[in-house]
Amino acid sequence: MAISRIDPSIVDKDDPGFGSRVGTEPGLRLVNRDGSFNVARKGLPFFQSFRIYQLLLNISWTSFTAVLVSAYVLANVMFATAYMLAGSDAIAGAVSGDLAERFLTAFFFSVQTITTVGYGHLYPNGIDANLIVAIEAFMGMAGIGMIAALVFARVSRPAATIIFSNRAVIEPGEARSSFKLRLVNGGRSELVDVEVRVLVSLAEMSGKLKRRRFHELKLERSKLALFPLHWTVVHSIDESSPLHDLSSGQLRARGAEFIVFVNATDDTFSQRVHTWFSYVADEVEWDAKFTDMYRETRRGRIRVDVRRIHDIEHVESPSASFQTVWDV
């Protein structure tokens, strides 16, 4: 497909920001399953494109802990090596032994120095050793401050922990079918003023070339004042819908992708948070509906089983009961 034949001034008014060039690749997924954009930025300087602070804020807690432990061990190994190179008498109070014992002594002396513990049994001897201690002590204090700042930023930064159903459904009805997806608040903070937008991108012919066009789906309800339970987002497929008269095979052939944008206010921090997700044609289940997530109440409290957010069941006839658009 020749991108040069496309006029870059042609802009889809419903395009959320991907641009006309991306529109020439209708089979390309725009939003990955983890919510990240399927875009790679090339040509930036290494230190501009690789920002350690941003990386450490966004990785999981398991990866974050692994990075800290690895950096801690590596730093002590490096300084232990420096003490070894400073001479056999660089650390006063050390018991003489073979190379492995000397390295372990230097390693644990480095641990005492970088954490500013300093038990006193071991101490630097000579100008070289004292210079290494001065450098390590400074790096240790700076490192502890940076780690404390990173942990605070990770804990205090609000985020929309929205859980999306791993599949959307096309549910048949007596009058018309409906496109549905389900989401639930997976965090401890309460979300208020929740807004949802759903765009569908479909490949359409523009002259002799196939281009991606974006259509915003009209939702039966796009805003919630409160979001304590789960929410089934519904788009009725009527005559005005871009999905009208489209089959499952046609959605695949036209490279359909449903992009979901969610904006909300985190009640704990009183800040706006946002997230997004997408479904391609193969992730839309036809003639199906979501199963109920409610469980029996205990001690006067409503219970919602979040583990069932992905559960669906197939509908055999158009007379099957409709699921409630939103839950109170």
C-alpha positions as CSV (number, residue, x, y, z in Angstrom):
1,M,0.0,0.0,0.0
2,A,1.6,3.3,-1.1
3,I,1.4,5.8,1.7
4,S,2.7,8.6,-0.6
5,R,-0.5,8.4,-2.6
6,I,-2.5,9.6,0.4
7,D,-3.1,13.3,0.9
8,P,-1.8,14.0,4.5
9,S,-4.2,16.9,4.7
10,I,-7.2,14.5,4.8
11,V,-8.0,14.2,8.5
12,D,-10.8,12.2,9.9
13,K,-12.7,14.4,12.3
14,D,-13.3,11.5,14.7
15,D,-9.6,10.5,14.7
16,P,-8.5,10.6,18.4
17,G,-5.0,11.6,17.4
18,F,-3.3,8.8,15.3
19,G,-3.2,10.9,12.2
20,S,-3.8,10.3,8.5
21,R,-0.7,8.3,7.9
22,V,-1.8,5.6,10.3
23,G,-5.1,5.6,8.5
24,T,-3.3,4.0,5.5
25,E,-2.6,0.9,7.5
26,P,-6.1,-0.4,8.4
27,G,-4.8,-3.8,9.6
28,L,-2.5,-2.4,12.2
29,R,-3.7,-2.5,15.9
30,L,-3.6,0.9,17.5
31,V,-4.0,0.0,21.2
32,N,-2.3,-3.1,22.7
33,R,-4.0,-5.4,25.2
34,D,-2.1,-3.8,28.1
35,G,-3.4,-0.4,27.2
36,S,-0.3,1.0,25.6
37,F,-0.3,2.6,22.2
38,N,1.2,0.5,19.4
39,V,3.6,3.2,18.5
40,A,7.4,3.2,18.6
41,R,9.3,6.6,18.5
42,K,12.5,6.4,16.6
43,G,15.3,8.9,16.1
44,L,15.3,10.4,19.6
45,P,18.7,10.6,21.5
46,F,19.1,7.6,23.8
47,F,18.9,9.5,27.1
48,Q,15.8,11.4,25.8
49,S,13.9,8.4,24.8
50,F,15.0,6.2,27.7
51,R,13.9,8.0,30.9
52,I,14.8,5.9,34.0
53,Y,12.5,7.9,36.3
54,Q,9.4,7.3,34.1
55,L,10.3,3.7,33.6
56,L,10.6,3.1,37.3
57,L,7.3,4.8,37.9
58,N,5.4,2.6,35.4
59,I,6.8,-0.9,35.9
60,S,5.2,-3.3,38.3
61,W,6.1,-3.5,41.9
62,T,7.8,-6.9,41.3
63,S,10.0,-5.4,38.6
64,F,10.6,-2.3,40.6
65,T,11.9,-4.4,43.6
66,A,14.0,-6.5,41.3
67,V,15.6,-3.4,39.8
68,L,16.4,-2.0,43.3
69,V,17.9,-5.2,44.6
70,S,20.0,-5.7,41.5
71,A,21.3,-2.2,41.6
72,Y,22.1,-2.5,45.3
73,V,24.0,-5.7,44.8
74,L,25.8,-4.4,41.7
75,A,26.9,-1.2,43.5
76,N,28.3,-3.2,46.4
77,V,30.1,-5.5,44.1
78,M,31.7,-2.6,42.3
79,F,32.8,-0.9,45.5
80,A,34.1,-4.1,46.9
81,T,36.2,-4.6,43.8
82,A,37.5,-1.0,44.3
83,Y,38.5,-1.8,47.9
84,M,40.3,-4.9,46.7
85,L,42.2,-2.9,44.1
86,A,43.2,-0.4,46.7
87,G,45.4,-3.0,48.4
88,S,45.3,-5.8,51.0
89,D,45.5,-3.2,53.9
90,A,42.8,-0.8,52.5
91,I,40.3,-2.1,55.1
92,A,41.7,-2.1,58.6
93,G,40.4,-4.7,61.0
94,A,39.9,-7.3,58.2
95,V,40.9,-10.8,58.9
96,S,43.5,-12.1,56.3
97,G,42.4,-15.0,54.2
98,D,42.1,-16.2,50.7
99,L,40.8,-14.1,47.8
100,A,37.1,-15.1,48.4
101,E,37.2,-14.2,52.1
102,R,38.8,-10.9,51.3
103,F,36.2,-10.1,48.7
104,L,33.4,-11.0,51.1
105,T,34.9,-8.7,53.8
106,A,35.2,-5.9,51.2
107,F,31.6,-6.5,50.1
108,F,30.1,-6.3,53.6
109,F,32.3,-3.3,54.4
110,S,30.8,-1.7,51.3
111,V,27.3,-2.6,52.6
112,Q,28.0,-0.9,55.9
113,T,29.4,2.2,54.1
114,I,26.7,2.7,51.5
115,T,23.9,2.4,54.1
116,T,26.0,4.6,56.6
117,V,25.7,1.9,59.3
118,G,29.4,1.7,60.1
119,Y,29.7,-0.7,62.9
120,G,33.3,0.4,63.6
121,H,35.1,-3.0,63.5
122,L,36.2,-2.3,59.9
123,Y,37.4,1.1,58.8
124,P,39.3,2.5,55.8
125,N,43.0,2.7,55.9
126,G,44.9,5.1,53.6
127,I,44.0,7.9,51.2
128,D,42.8,5.6,48.5
129,A,40.4,3.7,50.7
130,N,39.1,6.9,52.3
131,L,38.4,8.5,48.9
132,I,36.4,5.4,47.9
133,V,34.5,5.6,51.2
134,A,33.7,9.3,50.6
135,I,32.4,8.6,47.1
136,E,30.3,5.6,48.3
137,A,28.9,7.4,51.3
138,F,27.7,10.2,49.0
139,M,26.2,7.8,46.5
140,G,24.5,5.9,49.3
141,M,22.8,9.0,50.7
142,A,21.8,10.2,47.3
143,G,20.5,6.7,46.4
144,I,18.4,6.4,49.6
145,G,16.8,9.8,48.8
146,M,16.0,8.8,45.3
147,I,14.5,5.5,46.3
148,A,12.4,7.2,49.0
149,A,11.1,9.7,46.4
150,L,10.3,6.9,43.8
151,V,8.4,4.8,46.4
152,F,6.4,7.9,47.5
153,A,5.7,8.8,43.9
154,R,4.5,5.3,43.1
155,V,2.3,5.1,46.2
156,S,0.8,8.6,46.0
157,R,0.2,8.8,42.2
158,P,-3.4,8.2,41.4
159,A,-4.2,5.8,38.6
160,A,-7.4,4.5,37.0
161,T,-7.3,0.8,37.9
162,I,-10.1,-0.1,35.6
163,I,-10.6,-3.8,34.7
164,F,-12.0,-4.4,31.3
165,S,-13.7,-7.6,30.1
166,N,-11.3,-9.4,27.9
167,R,-14.0,-9.7,25.2
168,A,-16.8,-7.5,24.0
169,V,-20.1,-9.1,22.9
170,I,-22.7,-8.6,20.2
171,E,-26.0,-9.5,22.0
172,P,-29.1,-10.1,19.8
173,G,-32.4,-8.6,20.8
174,E,-36.0,-8.5,19.7
175,A,-35.7,-5.1,18.0
176,R,-32.0,-4.7,17.5
177,S,-28.6,-6.1,18.5
178,S,-26.3,-4.4,20.9
179,F,-22.5,-4.1,21.2
180,K,-21.5,-4.4,24.8
181,L,-18.4,-4.4,27.0
182,R,-18.0,-4.5,30.7
183,L,-15.7,-2.7,33.2
184,V,-15.3,-2.5,36.9
185,N,-13.2,-0.4,39.3
186,G,-10.3,-2.6,40.4
187,G,-8.8,-0.2,42.9
188,R,-9.5,0.8,46.5
189,S,-10.2,4.4,45.6
190,E,-13.7,5.4,44.6
191,L,-14.2,6.9,41.1
192,V,-16.7,9.6,40.5
193,D,-17.8,11.5,37.3
194,V,-16.9,8.6,35.1
195,E,-17.0,9.2,31.4
196,V,-16.7,6.6,28.6
197,R,-16.2,7.0,24.9
198,V,-16.0,4.2,22.4
199,L,-14.6,4.6,18.9
200,V,-14.6,2.0,16.2
201,S,-12.1,2.1,13.3
202,L,-13.1,0.5,10.1
203,A,-11.3,0.2,6.8
204,E,-13.1,2.0,4.0
205,M,-12.3,2.7,0.4
206,S,-10.9,6.2,-0.3
207,G,-10.5,6.4,-4.1
208,K,-8.5,3.3,-5.0
209,L,-7.0,2.9,-1.5
210,K,-8.3,1.4,1.7
211,R,-8.2,3.8,4.6
212,R,-9.0,3.6,8.3
213,R,-12.0,5.7,9.4
214,F,-13.0,6.4,13.0
215,H,-16.7,6.4,14.1
216,E,-17.8,7.3,17.6
217,L,-20.4,4.9,18.9
218,K,-23.5,6.4,20.5
219,L,-23.8,4.9,23.9
220,E,-27.0,4.3,25.8
221,R,-25.2,5.8,28.8
222,S,-21.8,7.5,28.6
223,K,-21.5,9.1,32.1
224,L,-21.9,7.9,35.7
225,A,-21.8,10.2,38.7
226,L,-20.7,7.3,40.9
227,F,-19.0,4.0,40.0
228,P,-19.3,1.6,43.0
229,L,-20.3,-1.5,41.0
230,H,-19.6,-2.8,37.5
231,W,-20.8,-1.1,34.4
232,T,-22.0,-2.7,31.1
233,V,-21.4,-0.1,28.3
234,V,-24.0,-0.6,25.6
235,H,-24.3,0.6,22.0
236,S,-27.5,-0.2,20.2
237,I,-26.9,-1.3,16.6
238,D,-29.7,0.6,14.8
239,E,-29.9,2.1,11.3
240,S,-27.6,5.0,12.3
241,S,-24.9,2.8,13.8
242,P,-21.7,2.2,11.8
243,L,-22.1,-1.5,12.8
244,H,-25.5,-1.8,11.1
245,D,-25.7,-4.8,8.8
246,L,-22.1,-5.8,9.4
247,S,-21.3,-9.4,10.1
248,S,-18.5,-11.0,12.0
249,G,-16.6,-11.7,8.8
250,Q,-17.1,-8.2,7.6
251,L,-15.7,-6.8,10.8
252,R,-12.6,-8.9,10.4
253,A,-12.2,-8.0,6.7
254,R,-12.5,-4.3,7.5
255,G,-9.9,-4.6,10.3
256,A,-12.3,-3.3,13.0
257,E,-10.9,-2.1,16.3
258,F,-13.0,-0.8,19.1
259,I,-11.1,1.8,21.2
260,V,-12.5,2.5,24.7
261,F,-11.5,5.7,26.6
262,V,-12.3,6.1,30.3
263,N,-11.9,9.3,32.3
264,A,-12.8,9.7,35.9
265,T,-12.1,11.6,39.1
266,D,-10.2,9.7,41.9
267,D,-12.1,10.6,45.1
268,T,-9.1,10.0,47.3
269,F,-6.8,12.4,45.5
270,S,-9.5,14.6,43.8
271,Q,-7.6,14.3,40.5
272,R,-8.6,13.2,37.0
273,V,-7.4,9.8,35.9
274,H,-7.7,8.1,32.6
275,T,-7.1,4.8,30.8
276,W,-7.9,3.1,27.5
277,F,-8.4,-0.3,26.1
278,S,-9.3,-1.9,22.7
279,Y,-11.0,-4.9,21.1
280,V,-10.2,-6.1,17.6
281,A,-12.8,-8.1,15.6
282,D,-11.5,-11.5,16.9
283,E,-12.1,-10.3,20.5
284,V,-15.8,-9.7,19.9
285,E,-18.1,-12.6,20.7
286,W,-21.2,-12.8,18.6
287,D,-24.7,-14.0,19.9
288,A,-23.6,-13.8,23.5
289,K,-24.2,-11.8,26.7
290,F,-22.4,-11.2,29.9
291,T,-23.3,-13.3,33.0
292,D,-24.4,-11.8,36.2
293,M,-21.6,-10.7,38.6
294,Y,-23.8,-10.2,41.7
295,R,-23.6,-12.6,44.6
296,E,-25.8,-13.0,47.7
297,T,-25.6,-10.2,50.2
298,R,-23.9,-10.6,53.5
299,R,-24.3,-8.4,56.6
300,G,-26.4,-6.0,54.6
301,R,-23.7,-5.3,51.9
302,I,-23.9,-5.7,48.1
303,R,-21.4,-8.2,46.7
304,V,-20.0,-8.1,43.2
305,D,-17.7,-11.0,42.1
306,V,-15.0,-9.2,40.1
307,R,-13.6,-12.5,39.0
308,R,-16.7,-13.0,36.8
309,I,-16.2,-9.8,34.7
310,H,-15.0,-11.9,31.7
311,D,-17.8,-14.6,31.9
312,I,-20.2,-14.7,29.0
313,E,-22.9,-17.1,27.8
314,H,-24.2,-17.6,24.3
315,V,-27.7,-16.5,23.4
316,E,-29.7,-18.8,21.2
317,S,-32.7,-16.6,20.4
318,P,-33.4,-12.9,20.0
319,S,-35.9,-13.2,22.8
320,A,-33.2,-13.7,25.4
321,S,-33.4,-11.2,28.2
322,F,-31.4,-8.0,28.0
323,Q,-28.7,-7.2,30.6
324,T,-29.1,-4.1,32.5
325,V,-27.3,-1.2,31.0
326,W,-25.8,0.0,34.2
327,D,-26.1,-1.2,37.8
328,V,-27.2,0.6,40.9
